[in-house]
Amino acid sequence: MADYSDKHLKEILQRTKVVAVVGVSMNPVRPSYYVARYLSLKGFTVIPVNPGHAGKELFGQTVRATLSEISEPVDMVDIFRRSESVPPIVDEALDAFPNLRTVWMQIGVENADAAAKAQARGVDVVMNRCPKIEYQRLFGELRMGGFATGVISSKI
C-alpha cells in the first residue's frame, strides 16, 4: 500500500472544494452515502455520480449519470467502484476536468495503471484510503485508532 504523508493528505483536503463522488448510493447505510454526506456537511460541494439514480437529488445536488455531465470545475474525483472499473472513470475524469487536482480511490480500491496515467497528467492520486476517515484523523476529530471518543477533554 502506498504511503501518503499526513502533510500531503492534509494539503489535498484543504485545497479541495468540489468533489465528484462516483458510485454514490442513495442508501444511507452504504459507505458511499455517508462519506459523501459527511464531506457535504464539512463544506465540500459534493456532486453525486451514479447512472442508476441520475436526476434525483442528493446533498442539495442533482445526481449525474456520468462525470462528463458535470459542467462546473471539479477538484477531486472520489471513486466508490471496484478496482477493475477505475481506468475508464479516470480517463473520463481527465477528459472532463482539465484542472482536476486529485483522484481518490476508496478503501479497497486500487488501480496502478489508472493512477500512473493520472499522475502523468500532474494529478495527485490517493488509493485505498477514505477521505472521511483521513479528514477526521487529520483535523482532530478522531483518535489514532479511528474511533470518535465523544469526550471533549484538554487532558491528552
ZIMOBEL-V192621 format. One record per backbone hydrogen bond with DSSP energy under -0.5 kcal/mol. CO is the residue of the C=O (numbers start at 1). NH is the residue of the N-H. E is the energy in kcal/mol with one decimal. If there is no record, write none. Layout:
{{CO NH E} {CO NH E}}
This chain:
{{2 4 -0.6} {5 9 -2.4} {6 10 -2.8} {7 11 -2.3} {8 12 -2.2} {9 13 -2.5} {10 14 -2.5} {11 15 -2.1} {12 16 -1.3} {17 45 -3.1} {18 75 -1.6} {18 76 -2.0} {19 21 -0.6} {19 47 -3.1} {20 22 -0.7} {20 78 -2.8} {21 24 -0.9} {21 49 -2.6} {22 80 -2.9} {26 28 -0.6} {27 30 -2.2} {30 33 -0.9} {30 34 -2.0} {31 35 -2.7} {32 36 -1.6} {33 37 -2.7} {34 38 -2.2} {35 39 -2.5} {36 40 -2.2} {37 41 -2.3} {38 42 -1.4} {39 44 -2.2} {40 43 -1.3} {44 46 -0.7} {45 19 -3.1} {45 47 -0.6} {46 48 -0.7} {47 21 -2.1} {48 64 -2.9} {49 23 -3.0} {49 24 -1.0} {50 53 -1.9} {51 54 -0.7} {53 56 -2.1} {56 63 -3.3} {58 61 -1.8} {61 58 -3.0} {63 55 -3.0} {64 50 -2.7} {65 51 -0.5} {66 69 -1.0} {67 70 -2.0} {69 71 -0.6} {75 101 -2.0} {75 102 -2.1} {76 20 -2.7} {76 78 -0.6} {77 79 -0.5} {77 104 -3.3} {78 22 -2.7} {78 80 -0.6} {79 106 -2.1} {82 85 -1.9} {83 86 -1.4} {85 89 -0.8} {86 89 -0.6} {86 90 -2.5} {87 91 -2.6} {88 92 -2.3} {89 93 -2.5} {90 94 -2.7} {91 95 -1.9} {92 96 -2.8} {93 97 -2.4} {96 98 -0.6} {97 100 -1.9} {101 124 -2.9} {102 77 -2.2} {102 104 -0.5} {103 126 -2.4} {104 79 -3.1} {105 129 -1.9} {106 109 -2.5} {106 128 -0.8} {108 110 -0.6} {109 128 -1.7} {111 115 -2.4} {112 116 -2.6} {113 117 -2.1} {114 118 -2.2} {115 119 -2.8} {116 120 -2.2} {117 121 -0.7} {118 121 -0.9} {118 123 -2.3} {119 122 -2.0} {124 103 -2.7} {126 105 -3.5} {130 134 -2.6} {131 135 -2.6} {132 136 -2.5} {133 137 -2.5} {134 138 -3.1} {135 139 -2.2} {136 141 -2.9} {136 142 -1.4} {137 140 -0.9} {143 146 -2.2} {147 143 -1.6} {150 152 -0.5} {151 153 -0.7} {154 156 -1.2}}
